[in-house]
Structures are given as structure tokens and as C-alpha cells.
Amino acid sequence: MQKRNQQSSFVCQECGHESVKWLGRCPDCNAWDTFVEKPKTVETAARSVIATPLEMASMQGDEAQRLALGLPDFDRVLGGGIVPGSLVLIGGDPGIGKSTLLIQAAACATSMGPVLYISGEESAQQIKLRARRLGLEGHDLYLLSETDLEAGLTAAANITPSLVIVDSIQTVYVPDVASAPGSMAQLREATMRLMRWAKGTGVPVFIVGHVTKEGELAGPRMLEHIVDVVLYLEGERFSSYRLLRSVKNRYGSVDEVGVFEMTDSGLEGIANPSEILLAERAEGAIGSAVVPTLEGTRPLLVELQALTSATPFATPRRVANGLDFSRLLLVAAVLTRRLGLSVGDQDIIASVAGGFRIQEPAADLGLALAIASSFRDVPLAGDMAVMGEVGLSGELRSVGQLERRLNEAERLGFRRAIVPQVALRRGRPKTGIEVVPAGTLRDALKVALQ
């Protein structure tokens, strides 16, 4: 016996919190005027099939066979390939290359069987034109321009694909849900149905998600909890370099990162990104420092550039491209207060060459030395790499994976590296590069600007 009762609930459009009554402010995310009414159908039925618990010791514990796409950097970020039945969410800014990367992945995955590409944003002909520009033939790659998710899953059942791609989750809808595509209710229900379909059929599914102005995935954060893997494609829109990083992976590590370059033939993986990033570095450049950073477990040498100039305004400007703005303010304050550099009346513009973004504090020392180099109009040594976190009292704090960073710098021809003195308490790393310890920012400045 089955009966259906109609009732209403109110849902926050920011975080997905549900309430039986309308609220002015969400108790979870504190957003104002975000609750909307959502009709809710409650179904009660006698279950004819009762789920049976399984003893873990009696279950087969063999690891699932991963499906390699043939894109080395993509496979590395996924943990070695796609896990059958997994649901992968890919986010990124508009125009960053999400659709380009997925159409390349779809073309590679056809070696395992048919692939279905469901697009709610473009027609099949538009996708065909993009594939032609990338030099992709498209054999066994099926295109479906459809926003009805049920129709898309029905088409998938007819061709038995090895991979399904939905571009994007904000454009598809479930007919049973009485709300517009892209709404919180539609996003949650569409993702849940894709998750159940993927687990039931064993077919991996990739979904594309839009991002907000703050760089976060649009819609409730619960989407990240539903899916198995969350990937972000990052980079400056007008730069040719892209970083693919994982922020969640149920089947592998989140420490891997893929580096790509946008070319006429699509996104191509870069085997040695450090060499490319430093290839255009001018010899004897003023206001330039090389910092060995870590993108996940992958060492990457980047060039930090800084420019100081006397400001004509009452308040000097601070501009950070690819850097944390708060770290720039911290470094500028330490240079002024602890080292006596009069940068308080200077405009400071700092940038990461190549359009990359650096978030780790290990770049503090490189940023400080680049600013000091520009202010004093003296270049840093060309064969020197620097790394270290700067404290408020001017001390240098240690960084992680020191030996791996130094080995990458040595591989690219650097002969010296300034490192925090506290990082050598457990012994010097096994590397051929000359390690120059510095306890404070003042000590590092004396060595770097001799």
C-alpha cells in the first residue's frame, strides 16, 4: 500500500539548509533572505525487499581496476585512472578549459568502449566543431544535446557507454522536481541520481560544475559531499598554463597536481613545468626571485617578481597577482618595521610569472627578497633559489619537503639555496646544492643582496 502526502519546506539557496518554516537568516551559513519554498513529496510504502548487511571479512577486498585515460597528468590527479562507478566533479572559471579537457578525455576513453557526452549548454554541432579544431575524429564518441537528465540516462542505457560526461550539472534538470535548472533542489537531485546510476551500472561519470565569483563551486556545498572526486582547473584566463588539482578523492591522494599548457591542439601535459616557467627569466633581473614550491607532492620552481615605485597618492597601493594579498601586506610590514626599509610610501606590485597561483607561506622569503631587490635596485644572484616562511618578528620558519625542493632546484642548475636555519636542526638534506642557512629575514637579505 503506497500513499503520497504533499507538504512544503523551505530551503536555503546558499547552503541547502531545510526548515519547516520560512526564516529571515539561515542558521547554518548566516545568509539573509535566501529561503525559498519547495514542494516536497513524501512517499511511504511497505518495502518488499529488505537490504541484508554483509560481513566485511567475507567480502572480496580486491582493488577495483582503474581505467587509464591516456592523459598522464589527468590520470595522475585521479590517482592512476578512473575507478569504475565513480562520480567526478570538475570545476573552474568560465573559459578556463573544462570542456576542452573533457572532450579530450572522452576521445581517449573511446579505446575502452563508447563514450556519451551530454551537453546542456552547446549543440552537438558546436561540440563537433571544437573536436575538429582539436584534431579529434570522434569514433565511438556519442554527443547528446539534452537538458532532461532522465532522457540522457535513457540514452546512456541504450549504448552501454564506458564513460558518461555531463556538461554542466547546472543546466540539466530532473522532471520530478518542481524548480528551475540550477536551483538547489535540482542540483542535489540531479547529482544524487547520477551517483545512484553510476554505482548501479559501474560506469564512471564526469560532471562539470560552474564556480562563483569567489572561486567556489556554485550551488550547495553538499555536491562536494555526494561526489567521489572533486577537481579544480585553475589558471589565469589569458595565460596558456593550467593547473588541475584535486581537493577530494575517495580513491587516491589529494596531493597530486597536473600541469597543462593550452595549445591549438588542446590541453597538453607538461613533463617539466619548472623549465618552461623559468625559460623566459631575464639574466640579472631586478626584483626577481626563484622559489621552489610544492604543488601537492610535485616540486615546481616559479619566479616571483616585485616592483616598487614611489606613490603619488596619499595611500600606497598593494597589488598581488597569483599571491595571497594578506601575505603581501605581512611581508611589506615586516620589511618596514623589522628591517627599516621605507616601503611605506611605495606602491608594491607583486606577481607570479606564468599566471600560476601560490598559496603556501614558503614563498614569503622569495617575495620579501624580490621587494627588497626592487627597492634597492640590486639584482639577486642568478644561481640562487630561496624559500622560507616569514614570521612577524622577522624570523624564518621551516618549510616542508625541503630535500625535494632542493633536488628540483639542483636539477635545473641552481647552485645555492637560502633556507631557514631551523629547517636544518635534523641534519642537512642529501643534495648537491649549497645550502645557506638564515635565521632571520635580515640574515637572508645580507646573503642575497651582497
Buried (B, 14 or more C-beta within 10 A) or exposed (E): EEEEEEEEBBBBBBBBBEEEEEBEEBEEBEBEEBBBEBEBEEEEEEEEEEEEEEEEEEEEEEEEEBBBBBBEBBBBBBBBBBBBBBBBBBBBBEEBBBBBBBBBBBBBBBBBBBBBBBBBBBEBEEBBEBBEEBEBEBEBBBBBBBBBBBBBBEBBEEBEBBBBBBBBBBBBBBEEBEBEBBBBBBBBBBBBBBBEBBBEBEBBBBBBBBBEEEEEBBBBEBBBEBBBBBBBBBBBEEBBBBBBBBEBBEBBEBBBBBBBBBEEEBBBBBEEBBEBBBEEBEEEBBBBBBBBBBBBEBBBBBBBBBBBEEBEEEEBEBEBBBBBEEBBEBBBEBBBEBBEBEBEEBBBBBBBBBBBBBEBBBBBBBBBBBBBBBBBEEBBBBBBBBBBBBBEEBBBBBBEBBEBBBBBBBBBEBBBBBBBBBBBEEEEBEBEBEBBBBEBBBBBBEBBBE
